[in-house]
């Protein structure tokens, strides 16, 4: 009876080993697939960071250009204002000369 019980237990253990061996193979395949996906995700993140840096550089360059342009526009308006003030001054002087 002990031998029969032993044979059943050994057979059950052998079955469990066979099942676990199959599961180990599946786990190894899953781990390999996970590594491939992780490498792909890492590459995608690196590419995204490169694109993000490029966009940041572009935005910084545009901001610098707009700052320069704003200064030029203000200088141009200041020059026009001075020119118009000079015209008004000349017209006022001529108008006062004509009335005298």
C-alpha positions in Angstrom: 0.0 0.0 0.0 2.9 2.3 0.8 4.4 1.5 -2.6 1.1 2.2 -4.4 0.8 5.5 -2.5 4.4 6.3 -3.3 3.9 5.6 -7.0 0.8 7.9 -7.0 2.7 10.7 -5.2 5.7 10.4 -7.6 3.4 10.4 -10.6 1.6 13.5 -9.2 5.0 15.2 -8.5 6.2 14.3 -12.0 3.0 15.9 -13.4 3.5 19.0 -11.4 7.1 19.2 -12.6 5.9 18.9 -16.2 3.3 21.6 -15.7 5.8 23.9 -14.0 8.4 23.3 -16.7 5.9 24.4 -19.3 5.0 27.5 -17.2 8.7 28.4 -16.9 9.0 28.4 -20.6 6.0 30.7 -20.9 7.4 33.0 -18.3 10.7 33.1 -20.1 8.9 34.0 -23.3 6.9 36.7 -21.5 10.0 38.1 -20.0 11.8 38.3 -23.3 8.8 40.0 -24.9 8.7 42.5 -21.9 12.4 43.3 -22.5 11.7 43.9 -26.2 8.8 46.2 -25.3 10.9 48.0 -22.7 13.7 48.6 -25.2 11.2 50.0 -27.7 9.6 52.2 -25.1 13.0 53.5 -24.1 13.8 54.4 -27.7 10.4 56.1 -28.1 11.1 58.2 -24.9 14.5 59.1 -26.2 13.1 60.2 -29.5 10.4 62.2 -27.8 13.0 63.9 -25.6 15.0 64.8 -28.7 11.9 66.3 -30.4 10.9 68.1 -27.3 14.4 69.7 -27.0 14.1 70.7 -30.7 10.8 72.3 -30.0 12.1 74.1 -26.9 15.1 75.4 -28.9 12.7 76.6 -31.6 10.4 78.4 -29.1 13.4 80.0 -27.5 14.7 81.3 -30.8 11.2 82.6 -31.7 11.0 84.4 -28.4 14.4 86.0 -29.0 13.3 87.1 -32.5 10.1 88.6 -31.1 12.0 90.4 -28.4 14.4 91.9 -31.0 11.5 92.7 -33.3 9.6 94.4 -30.5 12.6 96.6 -29.8 12.9 97.5 -33.5 9.2 98.4 -33.7 9.4 100.5 -30.5 12.5 102.3 -31.9 10.7 102.9 -35.2 7.6 104.3 -33.5 9.8 106.5 -31.3 11.5 107.9 -34.4 8.2 108.5 -36.0 6.9 110.3 -32.9 10.0 112.5 -32.9 9.6 113.2 -36.6 5.9 114.1 -36.1 6.7 116.3 -33.2 9.3 118.1 -35.3 6.7 118.6 -38.1 4.2 120.0 -35.6 6.9 122.3 -34.2 7.8 123.6 -37.7 4.2 124.1 -38.6 3.6 125.9 -35.4 6.6 128.2 -36.0 5.4 129.0 -39.5 1.9 129.6 -38.4 3.1 132.0 -35.7 5.4 133.8 -38.3 2.5 134.1 -40.7 0.2 135.7 -38.1 2.9 138.2 -37.0 
